[in-house]
């Protein structure tokens, strides 16, 4: 749970500034496929540069989210909180 606490406070520093950008949380826990990915896409449409923390319990989200981020050249860090909880830190 040490990793989880670190993740909750996670933010990314803007490349052009030393101010941290707080991650916007997207809670897709309990949502079946393809909802985690659809919620991510919805948030990505809102702004050009943002940091998102997507929380999912769907085991298929790992393939969907990582592939989507790769295709769209988004930075994505996966943290497996447990066997049934996945967190993705995504920077657009």
LOZA-958392 format. One record per residue (C-alpha): x, y, z; residue in three letters. Coordinates in nm, 3 decimals, padded with zeros to 5 digits. Layout:
! residues N
((X; Y; Z); "ALA")
...
END
This chain:
! residues 92
((00.000; 00.000; 00.000); "UNK")
((00.307; 00.222; 00.009); "UNK")
((00.288; 00.245; -00.371); "UNK")
((-00.082; 00.336; -00.349); "UNK")
((-00.017; 00.625; -00.109); "UNK")
((00.257; 00.756; -00.334); "UNK")
((00.023; 00.728; -00.633); "UNK")
((-00.257; 00.926; -00.464); "UNK")
((-00.024; 01.222; -00.420); "UNK")
((00.129; 01.191; -00.764); "UNK")
((00.169; 01.485; -00.993); "UNK")
((00.394; 01.564; -01.287); "UNK")
((00.603; 01.873; -01.329); "UNK")
((00.524; 02.079; -01.635); "UNK")
((00.814; 02.076; -01.880); "UNK")
((00.810; 02.454; -01.918); "UNK")
((00.759; 02.536; -01.550); "UNK")
((00.861; 02.408; -01.209); "UNK")
((00.502; 02.404; -01.083); "UNK")
((00.351; 02.059; -01.039); "UNK")
((00.042; 01.966; -01.238); "UNK")
((-00.200; 01.772; -01.016); "UNK")
((-00.348; 01.461; -01.169); "UNK")
((-00.721; 01.463; -01.243); "UNK")
((-00.872; 01.139; -01.114); "UNK")
((-01.096; 00.928; -01.336); "UNK")
((-01.262; 00.659; -01.126); "UNK")
((-01.368; 00.366; -01.345); "UNK")
((-01.363; 00.109; -01.064); "UNK")
((-01.645; -00.139; -01.121); "UNK")
((-01.701; -00.024; -01.480); "UNK")
((-01.684; -00.301; -01.744); "UNK")
((-01.493; -00.281; -02.069); "UNK")
((-01.490; -00.047; -02.263); "UNK")
((-01.592; 00.218; -02.006); "UNK")
((-01.245; 00.290; -01.860); "UNK")
((-01.113; 00.371; -02.207); "UNK")
((-01.421; 00.574; -02.300); "UNK")
((-01.392; 00.780; -01.980); "UNK")
((-01.024; 00.841; -02.057); "UNK")
((-01.106; 00.958; -02.411); "UNK")
((-01.375; 01.193; -02.277); "UNK")
((-01.129; 01.360; -02.039); "UNK")
((-00.856; 01.387; -02.305); "UNK")
((-01.090; 01.594; -02.525); "UNK")
((-01.121; 01.864; -02.256); "UNK")
((-00.768; 02.012; -02.277); "UNK")
((-00.438; 01.988; -02.464); "UNK")
((-00.199; 01.922; -02.178); "UNK")
((-00.319; 01.741; -01.872); "UNK")
((-00.227; 01.469; -01.626); "UNK")
((-00.488; 01.202; -01.558); "UNK")
((-00.503; 00.924; -01.301); "UNK")
((-00.731; 00.652; -01.436); "UNK")
((-00.840; 00.392; -01.180); "UNK")
((-00.985; 00.069; -01.316); "UNK")
((-01.081; -00.276; -01.192); "UNK")
((-01.132; -00.418; -01.542); "UNK")
((-00.846; -00.660; -01.623); "UNK")
((-00.884; -00.586; -01.995); "UNK")
((-00.819; -00.217; -01.934); "UNK")
((-00.445; -00.286; -01.922); "UNK")
((-00.436; -00.387; -02.288); "UNK")
((-00.685; -00.120; -02.398); "UNK")
((-00.535; 00.177; -02.216); "UNK")
((-00.169; 00.098; -02.281); "UNK")
((-00.234; 00.039; -02.652); "UNK")
((-00.443; 00.356; -02.684); "UNK")
((-00.171; 00.562; -02.517); "UNK")
((00.094; 00.409; -02.740); "UNK")
((-00.106; 00.483; -03.056); "UNK")
((-00.169; 00.844; -02.949); "UNK")
((00.184; 00.902; -02.816); "UNK")
((00.070; 00.965; -02.459); "UNK")
((00.292; 00.900; -02.162); "UNK")
((00.139; 00.620; -01.953); "UNK")
((00.260; 00.461; -01.633); "UNK")
((00.077; 00.150; -01.506); "UNK")
((00.067; 00.070; -01.136); "UNK")
((-00.099; -00.255; -01.029); "UNK")
((-00.243; -00.171; -00.689); "UNK")
((-00.382; -00.524; -00.649); "UNK")
((-00.492; -00.815; -00.863); "UNK")
((-00.819; -00.632; -00.929); "UNK")
((-00.715; -00.266; -00.931); "UNK")
((-00.506; -00.088; -01.190); "UNK")
((-00.397; 00.275; -01.189); "UNK")
((-00.271; 00.455; -01.498); "UNK")
((-00.091; 00.787; -01.477); "UNK")
((-00.134; 00.946; -01.819); "UNK")
((00.017; 01.268; -01.945); "UNK")
((-00.114; 01.422; -02.265); "UNK")
END
